Amino acid sequence: MKTRLTSILLAFTACAVVAHAQAPNLFSAARTNDVNSARILLANKADVNQQDDKGYTPLIMATYNGSYEVAQLLLEHGASTEKKDRSGRTALMGASFKGDERDVALLLQHGADEDAKDAKGLNSMMYAVMFGRISVIRVLRAAETARPTTTEVSNTK
């Protein structure tokens, strides 16, 4: 009886582990651009700014993996553009490194700080330059020139 009960408990535990490993989560939806799963998870109050053991957020995962539609959805649900992973990198830095100008533009439209620096002092423009992401450099440069200067801001007060 004890052996049978132990076997049943082990089988139940194994099934629970497998089910948990296969359960959709916001990170896997972000990684694979699974908009439907992301929408369901967000409707069920998934934390849009949760971080995994590396400090990645679903938004960082979405932009790093080119999952534009999920990134858009996450931003519409309040995802922070300024959350940093353990290396101090933001979603904008990841998109700049990967060379995805569409994700870079989306993040900038939602207020991403292009001047934010990681733990090594690098910003998004530096990542784009280091990896030769010309189209991203253009997007970042256009955003930089569109910002009001300090003089312009102080003159409007």
N, C-alpha and C positions, 0 to 999 in steps of 0.2 A: 504494500500500500504506500509506504514512504517513498519507494523508488518510483512508483507510478506518479505520485504527486510531484516529485522532483522533476520528472520528465515533462509533465504537463506545464509546470512553472517555467522550465527552460524553453519549451516550445513557445509559450506565450511571450516570454521575454524576447526571444529571437524574432518572432513576428512583429512585435512592437518596434524593435530596432529597425527592421527592414521597412516597415510602414513609415517610420519617422524619416528614414533616409530617403524614401521616395516621395514624401509629402512635398507638394510645391511650396516654395517660400519666395519671398520677395527678391532674394538674391538670385535664385535660379531664374525667376521670371525676368529680372533685369539682365542677366547674362545672355539669355536666349531671345530677348525681345518678345516675350510672351505677354502681350497686352491683356488678353482675357484673364489669365491667372493673376496678373498684377492688379487688375480692376477688382476682381473678387476679393483678393487679399486686403486691398485698401478699403473696400466696403465693409470688411469684417474687422476693421480697425488695426490693421498691421501697422507697426511703427515705421513711418516713412523715413525716419532718420536713424534707424537702428544701425549698429556697427558690429561687424564680425570680429573675430580674434585678431585680424590684421588692421582693424580700424576702418575697413571699407564700408561704405554705405551702399544701399541699393543704387543711388544716383551715381556714385563713383563707378560701380560695376556696369551700369547701363552705358555710361559715356565711354568707358574704357573698351567696351565690347561693341560699340556702334549700334546700340539698341535705342535709336532715336525716339521711337514712339513711346517706349516705356519711360525714357528720360523725361519726355514731355508730360506724361501722365503723373510721374512722381513730382515734378515741379508744380503742376496744377494742384497737387495735394499737399503742398507746403514743404517739399524737400529742401533742405538747406544746401546752398551752393558752397558754403564755407566750411562744412565739416571736413576735417582732415584725417587721413589715415595715420598709421604709426610713424610714417616717414615725413609727416607734415604736408602731404600732397592733397590737393583738392581735386574735385571732378574736372575743373577747367585745366589743371595741369596734366591730368591723364589724357583728356581729349586733345590737348595741344601736342603731347608726346606722340599719340597715335596718329595725328594728322587729320582728324575728322572736323572739317570746317563747319559742317552743319551743327554738330554738337557744340562746338565752341561758340557759334553764333547764338544758339539756344540758351546756353549758360549765361552769356553776356546779357542777353535780353532779360534774363531773370536776376540780374544784379550781381553776377559772379565778379569777384575782385581780381582783376587781372594782375594786380601788383602784389597779391599775397605771395609769401615766400615759404618754401618747405624747410626742413631741418638743415639743409645744406645752403640755404640762402638763394635758391633758384626760384624763379617765377615762371609763369606760363610762356611768356615770350622767349625766355631762355631755353625752355624745353623745345619749343618750335624751331628755334634757330639751331640748337645742337643736333636735332634729327632731320634738318632740312625740310621742314614742313612749310613750304612757301605759301600755299593757300591759307594756312592757319596764320602765318605771319601777317598776311594781308588783312585778314579779319581782325586780328588783335590790333594792328596798326590803325585801322579805320576806327575801331572803338576808342583807341587812345586819342586820336585827333578829334573825335566827336565830343569828348569830355570837355566841359567848361574849364578854363584855367582858373587858378586861384584869384587872379585879378578880376576875371569876369564874374566870379561868384561874389567877391567882396563888393563889386560895383552895383550888384543888384540888391544889396541890403540897405 
